[in-house]
Amino acid sequence: MSSDILANLKKAILDYDPDASAASARAAIDSGIAPTDVLAVMTDAIREIGEGFNNGDLFLPDLVGGADAMSAATPIIEEEVRRIGAKTESTGTVVIGTVFGDIHTIGKTMVATLMQAEGFTVHDIGINVASEQFMEAIRTYKPDILAMSALMTMTAPEQRKIIEALKAEGLRDGIKVMVGGGALTQEFADSIGADGYDPTAPGAAKLARKLVGR
Ligand code: B12
């Protein structure tokens, strides 16, 4: 039964069908499937589409279709995570965004969702976020963690720029910096002086706890 629901969800994303995707996500949550398991199936589906694009079997409209179907299901999972994870005491505060020049939102939103599940107060400042916008959010929210996502080889170096800007403004010592996204590796994260990197959203959320000592 659970496996049927999850198979339908995956199919809905592979069919680029936002209505079916949202309906399957709702059915999955209503039948008690853990939001992390639902997210894992969604990730599988969009990765499959990404591979098709890589191989030349699929094209940009396919990426858009898959992303739209993913995005229709995501708020349902987020709502459930917030419901389960509503804790009285916050684990810490996070500012998260996708760097300038990059409009990929799905992975960043998953990380934000699972950080909320770990009890963090998360300020998601969106996509295509310029260095100055990151700095402004940091001055406003005074987060324990800055988390940045970059999906493209061209945009990953933006993360280095932002770490340099933090240093220039004297803000680097008071904040842990986490980086991630499809274009990254641990080596790259180390080379730009980030405090943490993880290739998965659940891993990112656990790492965030570790970085703030909780
Ligand atoms: C969907 C998609 C799109 C959608 C995005 C829609 C949206 N609302 O997000 C659309 C169609 C808009 C798009 C556009 C483009 N895309 Co695109 N896209 C993808 C695709 C298929 C999936 C991305 C995704 O959502 N993955 C699923 C999520 C869950 O994975 P993720 O983002 O990596 O996140 C996970 C981890 O990395 C981690 N994580 C993420 N963020 C963070 C942050 C922290 C702090 C941590 C610790 C962890 C972490 O946790 C997540 C969950 O496990 C990928 C291919 C792929 N295999 O990734 C290409 C891909 C990223 N796109 C690519 C390209 C080239 C483009 C375009 C330039 C295409 C074009 N010719 O116009 C444009 C760029 C637009 C721009 N300026 O940003 C390339 C990038 C190549 C490169 N290495 O530079 C890829 C790899 C496809 C390819 N093989 O060529 N894209």
Boltz pocket constraint, residues with backbone or C-beta under 6 A from the ligand:
constraints:
  - pocket:
      binder: B
      contacts: [[A, 43], [A, 46], [A, 47], [A, 49], [A, 50], [A, 51], [A, 53], [A, 54], [A, 60], [A, 63], [A, 64], [A, 66], [A, 67], [A, 71], [A, 101], [A, 102], [A, 103], [A, 104], [A, 105], [A, 106], [A, 107], [A, 108], [A, 110], [A, 111], [A, 146], [A, 147], [A, 148], [A, 149], [A, 150], [A, 151], [A, 152], [A, 153], [A, 154], [A, 178], [A, 179], [A, 180], [A, 181], [A, 182], [A, 183], [A, 196], [A, 197], [A, 198], [A, 199], [A, 200], [A, 201], [A, 202], [A, 204]]
      max_distance: 6.0
